[in-house]
Amino acid sequence: MRQTGARDSGTGADARTAHSGPPPLAPNIRRHLGLSLRTFYAATLAEPVDDRIAALLDRLGEEPPANPLS
């Protein structure tokens, strides 16, 4: 008996399609999730940024230090 396709260990899924990712979400589900997440995180986004985080963000905007290897 000849095996026609490699199998994913333990799942029985064909290895060629096992890593293709989950199926895409329907547009109405994506809209619902987006609205729910925006509602859930709205209060967090309205809070002031902590001073330590603001300092890190400021550092990201600075020029990088000279490359010591050049």
mmJSON file of the N, C-alpha and C atoms, coordinates in Angstrom:
{"data_MODEL":{"atom_site":{
"group_PDB":["ATOM","ATOM","ATOM","ATOM","ATOM","ATOM","ATOM","ATOM","ATOM","ATOM","ATOM","ATOM","ATOM","ATOM","ATOM","ATOM","ATOM","ATOM","ATOM","ATOM","ATOM","ATOM","ATOM","ATOM","ATOM","ATOM","ATOM","ATOM","ATOM","ATOM","ATOM","ATOM","ATOM","ATOM","ATOM","ATOM","ATOM","ATOM","ATOM","ATOM","ATOM","ATOM","ATOM","ATOM","ATOM","ATOM","ATOM","ATOM","ATOM","ATOM","ATOM","ATOM","ATOM","ATOM","ATOM","ATOM","ATOM","ATOM","ATOM","ATOM","ATOM","ATOM","ATOM","ATOM","ATOM","ATOM","ATOM","ATOM","ATOM","ATOM","ATOM","ATOM","ATOM","ATOM","ATOM","ATOM","ATOM","ATOM","ATOM","ATOM","ATOM","ATOM","ATOM","ATOM","ATOM","ATOM","ATOM","ATOM","ATOM","ATOM","ATOM","ATOM","ATOM","ATOM","ATOM","ATOM","ATOM","ATOM","ATOM","ATOM","ATOM","ATOM","ATOM","ATOM","ATOM","ATOM","ATOM","ATOM","ATOM","ATOM","ATOM","ATOM","ATOM","ATOM","ATOM","ATOM","ATOM","ATOM","ATOM","ATOM","ATOM","ATOM","ATOM","ATOM","ATOM","ATOM","ATOM","ATOM","ATOM","ATOM","ATOM","ATOM","ATOM","ATOM","ATOM","ATOM","ATOM","ATOM","ATOM","ATOM","ATOM","ATOM","ATOM","ATOM","ATOM","ATOM","ATOM","ATOM","ATOM","ATOM","ATOM","ATOM","ATOM","ATOM","ATOM","ATOM","ATOM","ATOM","ATOM","ATOM","ATOM","ATOM","ATOM","ATOM","ATOM","ATOM","ATOM","ATOM","ATOM","ATOM","ATOM","ATOM","ATOM","ATOM","ATOM","ATOM","ATOM","ATOM","ATOM","ATOM","ATOM","ATOM","ATOM","ATOM","ATOM","ATOM","ATOM","ATOM","ATOM","ATOM","ATOM","ATOM","ATOM","ATOM","ATOM","ATOM","ATOM","ATOM","ATOM","ATOM","ATOM","ATOM","ATOM","ATOM","ATOM","ATOM","ATOM","ATOM","ATOM","ATOM"],
"id":[1,2,3,4,5,6,7,8,9,10,11,12,13,14,15,16,17,18,19,20,21,22,23,24,25,26,27,28,29,30,31,32,33,34,35,36,37,38,39,40,41,42,43,44,45,46,47,48,49,50,51,52,53,54,55,56,57,58,59,60,61,62,63,64,65,66,67,68,69,70,71,72,73,74,75,76,77,78,79,80,81,82,83,84,85,86,87,88,89,90,91,92,93,94,95,96,97,98,99,100,101,102,103,104,105,106,107,108,109,110,111,112,113,114,115,116,117,118,119,120,121,122,123,124,125,126,127,128,129,130,131,132,133,134,135,136,137,138,139,140,141,142,143,144,145,146,147,148,149,150,151,152,153,154,155,156,157,158,159,160,161,162,163,164,165,166,167,168,169,170,171,172,173,174,175,176,177,178,179,180,181,182,183,184,185,186,187,188,189,190,191,192,193,194,195,196,197,198,199,200,201,202,203,204,205,206,207,208,209,210],
"type_symbol":["N","C","C","N","C","C","N","C","C","N","C","C","N","C","C","N","C","C","N","C","C","N","C","C","N","C","C","N","C","C","N","C","C","N","C","C","N","C","C","N","C","C","N","C","C","N","C","C","N","C","C","N","C","C","N","C","C","N","C","C","N","C","C","N","C","C","N","C","C","N","C","C","N","C","C","N","C","C","N","C","C","N","C","C","N","C","C","N","C","C","N","C","C","N","C","C","N","C","C","N","C","C","N","C","C","N","C","C","N","C","C","N","C","C","N","C","C","N","C","C","N","C","C","N","C","C","N","C","C","N","C","C","N","C","C","N","C","C","N","C","C","N","C","C","N","C","C","N","C","C","N","C","C","N","C","C","N","C","C","N","C","C","N","C","C","N","C","C","N","C","C","N","C","C","N","C","C","N","C","C","N","C","C","N","C","C","N","C","C","N","C","C","N","C","C","N","C","C","N","C","C","N","C","C","N","C","C","N","C","C"],
"label_atom_id":["N","CA","C","N","CA","C","N","CA","C","N","CA","C","N","CA","C","N","CA","C","N","CA","C","N","CA","C","N","CA","C","N","CA","C","N","CA","C","N","CA","C","N","CA","C","N","CA","C","N","CA","C","N","CA","C","N","CA","C","N","CA","C","N","CA","C","N","CA","C","N","CA","C","N","CA","C","N","CA","C","N","CA","C","N","CA","C","N","CA","C","N","CA","C","N","CA","C","N","CA","C","N","CA","C","N","CA","C","N","CA","C","N","CA","C","N","CA","C","N","CA","C","N","CA","C","N","CA","C","N","CA","C","N","CA","C","N","CA","C","N","CA","C","N","CA","C","N","CA","C","N","CA","C","N","CA","C","N","CA","C","N","CA","C","N","CA","C","N","CA","C","N","CA","C","N","CA","C","N","CA","C","N","CA","C","N","CA","C","N","CA","C","N","CA","C","N","CA","C","N","CA","C","N","CA","C","N","CA","C","N","CA","C","N","CA","C","N","CA","C","N","CA","C","N","CA","C","N","CA","C","N","CA","C","N","CA","C","N","CA","C","N","CA","C"],
"label_alt_id":[null,null,null,null,null,null,null,null,null,null,null,null,null,null,null,null,null,null,null,null,null,null,null,null,null,null,null,null,null,null,null,null,null,null,null,null,null,null,null,null,null,null,null,null,null,null,null,null,null,null,null,null,null,null,null,null,null,null,null,null,null,null,null,null,null,null,null,null,null,null,null,null,null,null,null,null,null,null,null,null,null,null,null,null,null,null,null,null,null,null,null,null,null,null,null,null,null,null,null,null,null,null,null,null,null,null,null,null,null,null,null,null,null,null,null,null,null,null,null,null,null,null,null,null,null,null,null,null,null,null,null,null,null,null,null,null,null,null,null,null,null,null,null,null,null,null,null,null,null,null,null,null,null,null,null,null,null,null,null,null,null,null,null,null,null,null,null,null,null,null,null,null,null,null,null,null,null,null,null,null,null,null,null,null,null,null,null,null,null,null,null,null,null,null,null,null,null,null,null,null,null,null,null,null,null,null,null,null,null,null],
"label_comp_id":["MET","MET","MET","ARG","ARG","ARG","GLN","GLN","GLN","THR","THR","THR","GLY","GLY","GLY","ALA","ALA","ALA","ARG","ARG","ARG","ASP","ASP","ASP","SER","SER","SER","GLY","GLY","GLY","THR","THR","THR","GLY","GLY","GLY","ALA","ALA","ALA","ASP","ASP","ASP","ALA","ALA","ALA","ARG","ARG","ARG","THR","THR","THR","ALA","ALA","ALA","HIS","HIS","HIS","SER","SER","SER","GLY","GLY","GLY","PRO","PRO","PRO","PRO","PRO","PRO","PRO","PRO","PRO","LEU","LEU","LEU","ALA","ALA","ALA","PRO","PRO","PRO","ASN","ASN","ASN","ILE","ILE","ILE","ARG","ARG","ARG","ARG","ARG","ARG","HIS","HIS","HIS","LEU","LEU","LEU","GLY","GLY","GLY","LEU","LEU","LEU","SER","SER","SER","LEU","LEU","LEU","ARG","ARG","ARG","THR","THR","THR","PHE","PHE","PHE","TYR","TYR","TYR","ALA","ALA","ALA","ALA","ALA","ALA","THR","THR","THR","LEU","LEU","LEU","ALA","ALA","ALA","GLU","GLU","GLU","PRO","PRO","PRO","VAL","VAL","VAL","ASP","ASP","ASP","ASP","ASP","ASP","ARG","ARG","ARG","ILE","ILE","ILE","ALA","ALA","ALA","ALA","ALA","ALA","LEU","LEU","LEU","LEU","LEU","LEU","ASP","ASP","ASP","ARG","ARG","ARG","LEU","LEU","LEU","GLY","GLY","GLY","GLU","GLU","GLU","GLU","GLU","GLU","PRO","PRO","PRO","PRO","PRO","PRO","ALA","ALA","ALA","ASN","ASN","ASN","PRO","PRO","PRO","LEU","LEU","LEU","SER","SER","SER"],
"label_asym_id":["A","A","A","A","A","A","A","A","A","A","A","A","A","A","A","A","A","A","A","A","A","A","A","A","A","A","A","A","A","A","A","A","A","A","A","A","A","A","A","A","A","A","A","A","A","A","A","A","A","A","A","A","A","A","A","A","A","A","A","A","A","A","A","A","A","A","A","A","A","A","A","A","A","A","A","A","A","A","A","A","A","A","A","A","A","A","A","A","A","A","A","A","A","A","A","A","A","A","A","A","A","A","A","A","A","A","A","A","A","A","A","A","A","A","A","A","A","A","A","A","A","A","A","A","A","A","A","A","A","A","A","A","A","A","A","A","A","A","A","A","A","A","A","A","A","A","A","A","A","A","A","A","A","A","A","A","A","A","A","A","A","A","A","A","A","A","A","A","A","A","A","A","A","A","A","A","A","A","A","A","A","A","A","A","A","A","A","A","A","A","A","A","A","A","A","A","A","A","A","A","A","A","A","A","A","A","A","A","A","A"],
"label_entity_id":["1","1","1","1","1","1","1","1","1","1","1","1","1","1","1","1","1","1","1","1","1","1","1","1","1","1","1","1","1","1","1","1","1","1","1","1","1","1","1","1","1","1","1","1","1","1","1","1","1","1","1","1","1","1","1","1","1","1","1","1","1","1","1","1","1","1","1","1","1","1","1","1","1","1","1","1","1","1","1","1","1","1","1","1","1","1","1","1","1","1","1","1","1","1","1","1","1","1","1","1","1","1","1","1","1","1","1","1","1","1","1","1","1","1","1","1","1","1","1","1","1","1","1","1","1","1","1","1","1","1","1","1","1","1","1","1","1","1","1","1","1","1","1","1","1","1","1","1","1","1","1","1","1","1","1","1","1","1","1","1","1","1","1","1","1","1","1","1","1","1","1","1","1","1","1","1","1","1","1","1","1","1","1","1","1","1","1","1","1","1","1","1","1","1","1","1","1","1","1","1","1","1","1","1","1","1","1","1","1","1"],
"label_seq_id":[1,1,1,2,2,2,3,3,3,4,4,4,5,5,5,6,6,6,7,7,7,8,8,8,9,9,9,10,10,10,11,11,11,12,12,12,13,13,13,14,14,14,15,15,15,16,16,16,17,17,17,18,18,18,19,19,19,20,20,20,21,21,21,22,22,22,23,23,23,24,24,24,25,25,25,26,26,26,27,27,27,28,28,28,29,29,29,30,30,30,31,31,31,32,32,32,33,33,33,34,34,34,35,35,35,36,36,36,37,37,37,38,38,38,39,39,39,40,40,40,41,41,41,42,42,42,43,43,43,44,44,44,45,45,45,46,46,46,47,47,47,48,48,48,49,49,49,50,50,50,51,51,51,52,52,52,53,53,53,54,54,54,55,55,55,56,56,56,57,57,57,58,58,58,59,59,59,60,60,60,61,61,61,62,62,62,63,63,63,64,64,64,65,65,65,66,66,66,67,67,67,68,68,68,69,69,69,70,70,70],
"pdbx_PDB_ins_code":[null,null,null,null,null,null,null,null,null,null,null,null,null,null,null,null,null,null,null,null,null,null,null,null,null,null,null,null,null,null,null,null,null,null,null,null,null,null,null,null,null,null,null,null,null,null,null,null,null,null,null,null,null,null,null,null,null,null,null,null,null,null,null,null,null,null,null,null,null,null,null,null,null,null,null,null,null,null,null,null,null,null,null,null,null,null,null,null,null,null,null,null,null,null,null,null,null,null,null,null,null,null,null,null,null,null,null,null,null,null,null,null,null,null,null,null,null,null,null,null,null,null,null,null,null,null,null,null,null,null,null,null,null,null,null,null,null,null,null,null,null,null,null,null,null,null,null,null,null,null,null,null,null,null,null,null,null,null,null,null,null,null,null,null,null,null,null,null,null,null,null,null,null,null,null,null,null,null,null,null,null,null,null,null,null,null,null,null,null,null,null,null,null,null,null,null,null,null,null,null,null,null,null,null,null,null,null,null,null,null],
"Cartn_x":[0.842,0.0,0.897,0.61,1.427,0.745,1.505,0.966,1.093,-0.006,0.005,0.403,0.278,0.631,1.19,2.111,2.664,1.597,1.557,0.573,1.24,0.526,0.974,0.907,1.948,1.993,0.865,0.073,-0.956,-2.283,-2.319,-3.585,-4.284,-3.53,-4.123,-4.301,-3.886,-4.022,-2.925,-3.224,-2.242,-1.194,0.083,1.166,1.23,0.772,0.826,-0.128,-1.204,-2.182,-2.221,-1.431,-1.479,-1.027,-0.162,0.387,-0.171,-1.302,-1.862,-2.579,-2.725,-3.342,-4.829,-5.418,-6.86,-7.627,-8.855,-9.648,-9.922,-10.058,-10.322,-11.681,-11.77,-13.033,-13.958,-15.229,-16.229,-16.201,-16.496,-16.458,-17.313,-18.491,-19.34,-18.73,-18.021,-17.348,-16.169,-15.419,-14.294,-14.767,-15.889,-16.434,-16.85,-17.521,-17.972,-16.776,-15.755,-14.566,-13.866,-13.748,-13.113,-13.852,-15.168,-15.975,-15.847,-15.887,-15.77,-14.413,-13.345,-12.007,-11.84,-12.349,-12.258,-13.015,-14.187,-14.975,-14.241,-13.68,-12.991,-11.771,-10.996,-9.75,-9.893,-11.077,-11.266,-10.799,-11.126,-10.723,-9.206,-8.576,-7.122,-6.455,-6.983,-6.403,-6.599,-7.605,-7.874,-6.988,-6.361,-5.503,-4.225,-3.648,-2.375,-1.249,-0.259,0.884,1.808,2.246,3.178,4.473,5.105,6.332,7.443,7.559,8.617,8.381,7.131,6.802,7.047,6.666,6.881,8.371,9.203,10.65,11.187,10.693,11.126,10.698,9.495,9.024,9.859,10.245,11.111,12.454,12.989,14.281,14.193,13.04,12.88,12.995,12.626,12.684,14.064,14.997,16.342,17.174,18.266,19.216,19.893,20.096,20.799,22.258,22.882,24.295,25.155,26.32,27.238,27.646,27.816,28.208,29.681,29.994,31.392,32.234,31.629,32.378,32.792,32.3,32.638,33.832],
"Cartn_y":[-1.168,0.0,1.243,2.201,3.399,4.589,5.323,6.524,7.679,8.397,9.441,10.809,11.057,12.372,12.239,13.107,13.082,13.536,12.922,13.272,14.027,14.98,15.72,14.774,14.721,13.763,13.99,12.973,12.998,13.597,14.417,15.061,14.406,13.7,13.109,14.108,15.342,16.372,16.208,16.529,16.475,17.554,17.199,18.129,19.307,19.116,20.218,21.343,21.036,22.061,22.364,21.661,21.827,23.22,23.863,25.158,26.301,26.092,27.144,28.214,28.024,29.024,28.819,29.562,29.436,30.053,29.637,30.246,31.709,32.552,33.975,34.173,35.226,35.543,36.287,36.052,36.748,38.24,39.115,40.56,41.005,40.415,40.838,40.445,39.332,38.927,39.853,40.207,41.136,42.485,42.991,44.273,44.176,43.094,42.913,42.846,42.08,41.993,43.343,44.056,45.368,46.341,46.379,47.26,46.864,45.575,45.104,45.458,45.28,45.607,47.111,47.918,49.374,49.814,49.243,49.579,49.155,47.959,47.425,48.268,48.703,49.421,50.939,51.476,52.925,53.634,53.093,53.723,53.706,52.63,52.532,53.571,53.77,54.742,56.17,56.414,57.755,58.106,57.113,57.367,58.067,58.886,59.525,58.488,58.797,57.903,58.076,56.974,56.981,57.693,58.39,59.143,58.254,57.035,56.126,55.736,55.5,55.149,56.351,57.539,58.75,58.965,58.72,58.87,57.871,56.649,55.65,56.046,56.565,57.01,58.178,59.086,60.199,59.683,58.671,58.105,57.452,56.904,56.293,57.321,58.561,59.609,60.225,59.911,60.481,59.79,60.451,59.86,58.673,57.594,56.453,56.813,56.194,56.476,56.021,56.653,56.294,54.835,54.172,52.771,52.663,52.031,51.946,51.038,50.226,49.299,49.919,51.123,51.713,52.61],
"Cartn_z":[0.0,0.0,0.0,-0.862,-1.002,-0.341,0.422,1.068,0.083,-0.164,-1.188,-0.666,0.594,1.13,2.527,2.873,4.225,5.203,6.322,7.345,8.477,9.032,10.201,11.382,12.178,13.281,14.27,14.459,15.479,15.07,14.039,13.698,12.527,11.697,10.517,9.388,9.583,8.551,7.518,6.305,5.244,5.498,5.455,5.794,4.829,3.594,2.624,2.983,3.684,4.03,5.522,6.315,7.764,8.197,7.44,7.846,7.008,6.385,5.545,6.354,7.654,8.515,8.649,9.554,9.77,8.606,8.41,7.342,7.665,6.648,6.904,7.567,8.357,9.025,8.069,8.223,7.416,7.76,6.798,7.049,8.231,8.406,9.524,10.868,10.922,12.163,12.431,11.381,11.55,12.073,11.518,11.995,13.454,13.812,15.196,16.15,15.794,16.646,16.76,15.651,15.68,16.579,16.459,17.308,18.774,19.046,20.431,21.027,20.259,20.761,20.963,20.014,20.193,21.434,21.67,22.86,24.121,24.112,25.282,25.649,24.639,24.903,24.881,24.67,24.584,25.848,27.01,28.272,28.429,28.012,28.111,27.218,26.033,25.111,25.581,26.408,26.917,28.113,28.73,29.895,29.459,30.346,30.003,29.934,29.111,28.951,30.15,30.719,31.847,31.437,32.376,32.094,31.544,32.062,31.586,30.13,29.784,28.399,27.489,27.944,27.152,26.904,27.913,27.75,26.721,26.756,25.773,24.361,24.234,22.922,22.406,23.3,22.906,22.4,23.075,22.668,21.294,20.952,19.635,18.522,18.811,17.807,17.649,18.536,18.481,17.406,17.024,16.083,16.746,16.017,16.615,16.868,17.858,18.127,16.948,16.82,15.737,15.881,14.756,14.753,15.143,16.281,16.721,15.828,14.994,14.147,12.826,12.516,11.213,11.281],
"occupancy":[1.0,1.0,1.0,1.0,1.0,1.0,1.0,1.0,1.0,1.0,1.0,1.0,1.0,1.0,1.0,1.0,1.0,1.0,1.0,1.0,1.0,1.0,1.0,1.0,1.0,1.0,1.0,1.0,1.0,1.0,1.0,1.0,1.0,1.0,1.0,1.0,1.0,1.0,1.0,1.0,1.0,1.0,1.0,1.0,1.0,1.0,1.0,1.0,1.0,1.0,1.0,1.0,1.0,1.0,1.0,1.0,1.0,1.0,1.0,1.0,1.0,1.0,1.0,1.0,1.0,1.0,1.0,1.0,1.0,1.0,1.0,1.0,1.0,1.0,1.0,1.0,1.0,1.0,1.0,1.0,1.0,1.0,1.0,1.0,1.0,1.0,1.0,1.0,1.0,1.0,1.0,1.0,1.0,1.0,1.0,1.0,1.0,1.0,1.0,1.0,1.0,1.0,1.0,1.0,1.0,1.0,1.0,1.0,1.0,1.0,1.0,1.0,1.0,1.0,1.0,1.0,1.0,1.0,1.0,1.0,1.0,1.0,1.0,1.0,1.0,1.0,1.0,1.0,1.0,1.0,1.0,1.0,1.0,1.0,1.0,1.0,1.0,1.0,1.0,1.0,1.0,1.0,1.0,1.0,1.0,1.0,1.0,1.0,1.0,1.0,1.0,1.0,1.0,1.0,1.0,1.0,1.0,1.0,1.0,1.0,1.0,1.0,1.0,1.0,1.0,1.0,1.0,1.0,1.0,1.0,1.0,1.0,1.0,1.0,1.0,1.0,1.0,1.0,1.0,1.0,1.0,1.0,1.0,1.0,1.0,1.0,1.0,1.0,1.0,1.0,1.0,1.0,1.0,1.0,1.0,1.0,1.0,1.0,1.0,1.0,1.0,1.0,1.0,1.0,1.0,1.0,1.0,1.0,1.0,1.0],
"B_iso_or_equiv":[0.0,0.0,0.0,0.0,0.0,0.0,0.0,0.0,0.0,0.0,0.0,0.0,0.0,0.0,0.0,0.0,0.0,0.0,0.0,0.0,0.0,0.0,0.0,0.0,0.0,0.0,0.0,0.0,0.0,0.0,0.0,0.0,0.0,0.0,0.0,0.0,0.0,0.0,0.0,0.0,0.0,0.0,0.0,0.0,0.0,0.0,0.0,0.0,0.0,0.0,0.0,0.0,0.0,0.0,0.0,0.0,0.0,0.0,0.0,0.0,0.0,0.0,0.0,0.0,0.0,0.0,0.0,0.0,0.0,0.0,0.0,0.0,0.0,0.0,0.0,0.0,0.0,0.0,0.0,0.0,0.0,0.0,0.0,0.0,0.0,0.0,0.0,0.0,0.0,0.0,0.0,0.0,0.0,0.0,0.0,0.0,0.0,0.0,0.0,0.0,0.0,0.0,0.0,0.0,0.0,0.0,0.0,0.0,0.0,0.0,0.0,0.0,0.0,0.0,0.0,0.0,0.0,0.0,0.0,0.0,0.0,0.0,0.0,0.0,0.0,0.0,0.0,0.0,0.0,0.0,0.0,0.0,0.0,0.0,0.0,0.0,0.0,0.0,0.0,0.0,0.0,0.0,0.0,0.0,0.0,0.0,0.0,0.0,0.0,0.0,0.0,0.0,0.0,0.0,0.0,0.0,0.0,0.0,0.0,0.0,0.0,0.0,0.0,0.0,0.0,0.0,0.0,0.0,0.0,0.0,0.0,0.0,0.0,0.0,0.0,0.0,0.0,0.0,0.0,0.0,0.0,0.0,0.0,0.0,0.0,0.0,0.0,0.0,0.0,0.0,0.0,0.0,0.0,0.0,0.0,0.0,0.0,0.0,0.0,0.0,0.0,0.0,0.0,0.0,0.0,0.0,0.0,0.0,0.0,0.0],
"pdbx_formal_charge":[null,null,null,null,null,null,null,null,null,null,null,null,null,null,null,null,null,null,null,null,null,null,null,null,null,null,null,null,null,null,null,null,null,null,null,null,null,null,null,null,null,null,null,null,null,null,null,null,null,null,null,null,null,null,null,null,null,null,null,null,null,null,null,null,null,null,null,null,null,null,null,null,null,null,null,null,null,null,null,null,null,null,null,null,null,null,null,null,null,null,null,null,null,null,null,null,null,null,null,null,null,null,null,null,null,null,null,null,null,null,null,null,null,null,null,null,null,null,null,null,null,null,null,null,null,null,null,null,null,null,null,null,null,null,null,null,null,null,null,null,null,null,null,null,null,null,null,null,null,null,null,null,null,null,null,null,null,null,null,null,null,null,null,null,null,null,null,null,null,null,null,null,null,null,null,null,null,null,null,null,null,null,null,null,null,null,null,null,null,null,null,null,null,null,null,null,null,null,null,null,null,null,null,null,null,null,null,null,null,null],
"auth_seq_id":[1,1,1,2,2,2,3,3,3,4,4,4,5,5,5,6,6,6,7,7,7,8,8,8,9,9,9,10,10,10,11,11,11,12,12,12,13,13,13,14,14,14,15,15,15,16,16,16,17,17,17,18,18,18,19,19,19,20,20,20,21,21,21,22,22,22,23,23,23,24,24,24,25,25,25,26,26,26,27,27,27,28,28,28,29,29,29,30,30,30,31,31,31,32,32,32,33,33,33,34,34,34,35,35,35,36,36,36,37,37,37,38,38,38,39,39,39,40,40,40,41,41,41,42,42,42,43,43,43,44,44,44,45,45,45,46,46,46,47,47,47,48,48,48,49,49,49,50,50,50,51,51,51,52,52,52,53,53,53,54,54,54,55,55,55,56,56,56,57,57,57,58,58,58,59,59,59,60,60,60,61,61,61,62,62,62,63,63,63,64,64,64,65,65,65,66,66,66,67,67,67,68,68,68,69,69,69,70,70,70],
"auth_comp_id":["MET","MET","MET","ARG","ARG","ARG","GLN","GLN","GLN","THR","THR","THR","GLY","GLY","GLY","ALA","ALA","ALA","ARG","ARG","ARG","ASP","ASP","ASP","SER","SER","SER","GLY","GLY","GLY","THR","THR","THR","GLY","GLY","GLY","ALA","ALA","ALA","ASP","ASP","ASP","ALA","ALA","ALA","ARG","ARG","ARG","THR","THR","THR","ALA","ALA","ALA","HIS","HIS","HIS","SER","SER","SER","GLY","GLY","GLY","PRO","PRO","PRO","PRO","PRO","PRO","PRO","PRO","PRO","LEU","LEU","LEU","ALA","ALA","ALA","PRO","PRO","PRO","ASN","ASN","ASN","ILE","ILE","ILE","ARG","ARG","ARG","ARG","ARG","ARG","HIS","HIS","HIS","LEU","LEU","LEU","GLY","GLY","GLY","LEU","LEU","LEU","SER","SER","SER","LEU","LEU","LEU","ARG","ARG","ARG","THR","THR","THR","PHE","PHE","PHE","TYR","TYR","TYR","ALA","ALA","ALA","ALA","ALA","ALA","THR","THR","THR","LEU","LEU","LEU","ALA","ALA","ALA","GLU","GLU","GLU","PRO","PRO","PRO","VAL","VAL","VAL","ASP","ASP","ASP","ASP","ASP","ASP","ARG","ARG","ARG","ILE","ILE","ILE","ALA","ALA","ALA","ALA","ALA","ALA","LEU","LEU","LEU","LEU","LEU","LEU","ASP","ASP","ASP","ARG","ARG","ARG","LEU","LEU","LEU","GLY","GLY","GLY","GLU","GLU","GLU","GLU","GLU","GLU","PRO","PRO","PRO","PRO","PRO","PRO","ALA","ALA","ALA","ASN","ASN","ASN","PRO","PRO","PRO","LEU","LEU","LEU","SER","SER","SER"],
"auth_asym_id":["A","A","A","A","A","A","A","A","A","A","A","A","A","A","A","A","A","A","A","A","A","A","A","A","A","A","A","A","A","A","A","A","A","A","A","A","A","A","A","A","A","A","A","A","A","A","A","A","A","A","A","A","A","A","A","A","A","A","A","A","A","A","A","A","A","A","A","A","A","A","A","A","A","A","A","A","A","A","A","A","A","A","A","A","A","A","A","A","A","A","A","A","A","A","A","A","A","A","A","A","A","A","A","A","A","A","A","A","A","A","A","A","A","A","A","A","A","A","A","A","A","A","A","A","A","A","A","A","A","A","A","A","A","A","A","A","A","A","A","A","A","A","A","A","A","A","A","A","A","A","A","A","A","A","A","A","A","A","A","A","A","A","A","A","A","A","A","A","A","A","A","A","A","A","A","A","A","A","A","A","A","A","A","A","A","A","A","A","A","A","A","A","A","A","A","A","A","A","A","A","A","A","A","A","A","A","A","A","A","A"],
"auth_atom_id":["N","CA","C","N","CA","C","N","CA","C","N","CA","C","N","CA","C","N","CA","C","N","CA","C","N","CA","C","N","CA","C","N","CA","C","N","CA","C","N","CA","C","N","CA","C","N","CA","C","N","CA","C","N","CA","C","N","CA","C","N","CA","C","N","CA","C","N","CA","C","N","CA","C","N","CA","C","N","CA","C","N","CA","C","N","CA","C","N","CA","C","N","CA","C","N","CA","C","N","CA","C","N","CA","C","N","CA","C","N","CA","C","N","CA","C","N","CA","C","N","CA","C","N","CA","C","N","CA","C","N","CA","C","N","CA","C","N","CA","C","N","CA","C","N","CA","C","N","CA","C","N","CA","C","N","CA","C","N","CA","C","N","CA","C","N","CA","C","N","CA","C","N","CA","C","N","CA","C","N","CA","C","N","CA","C","N","CA","C","N","CA","C","N","CA","C","N","CA","C","N","CA","C","N","CA","C","N","CA","C","N","CA","C","N","CA","C","N","CA","C","N","CA","C","N","CA","C","N","CA","C","N","CA","C","N","CA","C","N","CA","C","N","CA","C"],
"pdbx_PDB_model_num":[1,1,1,1,1,1,1,1,1,1,1,1,1,1,1,1,1,1,1,1,1,1,1,1,1,1,1,1,1,1,1,1,1,1,1,1,1,1,1,1,1,1,1,1,1,1,1,1,1,1,1,1,1,1,1,1,1,1,1,1,1,1,1,1,1,1,1,1,1,1,1,1,1,1,1,1,1,1,1,1,1,1,1,1,1,1,1,1,1,1,1,1,1,1,1,1,1,1,1,1,1,1,1,1,1,1,1,1,1,1,1,1,1,1,1,1,1,1,1,1,1,1,1,1,1,1,1,1,1,1,1,1,1,1,1,1,1,1,1,1,1,1,1,1,1,1,1,1,1,1,1,1,1,1,1,1,1,1,1,1,1,1,1,1,1,1,1,1,1,1,1,1,1,1,1,1,1,1,1,1,1,1,1,1,1,1,1,1,1,1,1,1,1,1,1,1,1,1,1,1,1,1,1,1,1,1,1,1,1,1]
}}}
